[in-house]
Amino acid sequence: MLSDDLCTLNEKGRTVIRTVLERPLTNAAVPIDLFESHSELPSIWISQQDGFSVVACFNWGEDDKQITVPLDELKKRATSINSFWDKKPIIADEGNLSAFLTPRTSKAFLIKHI
């Protein structure tokens, strides 16, 4: 992403870079579903930070996919969940974060916790 010619990015491109760089992650994301399938790449990645976590969900396949992230994987109580990109609030359903993904897409969530 940062290999783009930054001087020629449109406003949408500059917003993406601002969003990514405004809160640098100090801890690497780790997959929580690494060994659940022999034929698929991990689809749920979590980066635990001090006071917040970033959860990324990926649909690597060619079909729609519903991904459910059990929030107890965070090992901390979530106080708020927002879409990473547009900051819209997200409601967890019965302790799970759900994401519907069309083929070859991803969603990321910012989860604040105590």
N, C-alpha and C positions, 0 to 999 in steps of 0.2 A: 504494500500500500504506500509506504513512504518512498518508494522508488519513482512515484509519479513526479512529473515536473510541477512542483508545488506552486510556482508562480502563475501557472496557467489553469489551476483548478477553479471550477465554478463554485458558487456558494454552497451547494450541497456537498461537494468534495471537501471544502474547508470545514464545514460543520462536522463531517465524519472524523476528520483529523483532530479537531478541537475536543470532540467527545471522547475519543480514545486517549488523548494525552492529558485531559483535565484531571484524571484520577489514575495515575500509574499504579500498576499492580506490582507488589514486591514479592509475592508468592506465585509460583507457577500453578496453572490449572491442572487438575488431575482427573482422569476419567473415573466415573463411579460405576460404569457398566462395561468395563474392559473385557471381562471373561464371560459375558452373557450370551455371546454368539460366536460361532466359528467363522461365519461368513460376512459379518458386518463390522465396520469400524465403530469405536465407541461413540455414542450419540449424546452423552451427558457429561459435561466437564464442569468442575467447580474450582474456583480459586478463592481460598479463605484468606481474608485480610483482617486487619485490626479494625473491628467495628462494622464490617460489611463483608459480603461475599458477592462474587459474580458467578452466575450460573449460565452456561451456554449450552443450547440444545441444537443438534445438527441432524438434518435428514440427508444422509449421503445417497439415498436410493432414488429410484425413478417413480415411486408411488407415494401418495400422501401418507403421513405418519402422525399418530398421536403419541406424544412423549409425556410421561408422567415422572416428575421428580419428587420423591418423598423428602419433605423438608427436614425430617429428622437426620438426614445425611449431613446437614450443616453442623450438627452437634450443639447448636445454639438456637435460642428462640428468636424467630424473625419478628421485627417490629414493623417493618414495611417492605413491600415488594413493588418495584417499578420496572417498566421496560427500560433496558439499558439505553436504547437509542432515542426514544422520544419522551422518556420520563413519565409516561402514563402509569397510573397506579394499577396494580394487578391484584386480584383477589385469589387467595389460595382456597382450594376446595378440600375440606376435611384433612388438612395437613399435607396436601399435595399441590405442587405447582404443575399445571398442565399446559402444554403447548401443541397446537395443531400446526404442522409444517407441510407445505407443499414440497414436491420433489426438489432436491438440491438447494434447500434453503436452511436458514438458521435463525434462532432468536436468542437474545441474551437478556438477562435479568439482573438488576442490582437489588440485593437484599441487605437491608440494614438489620443489625441484630445487637443484642446485649450480651 
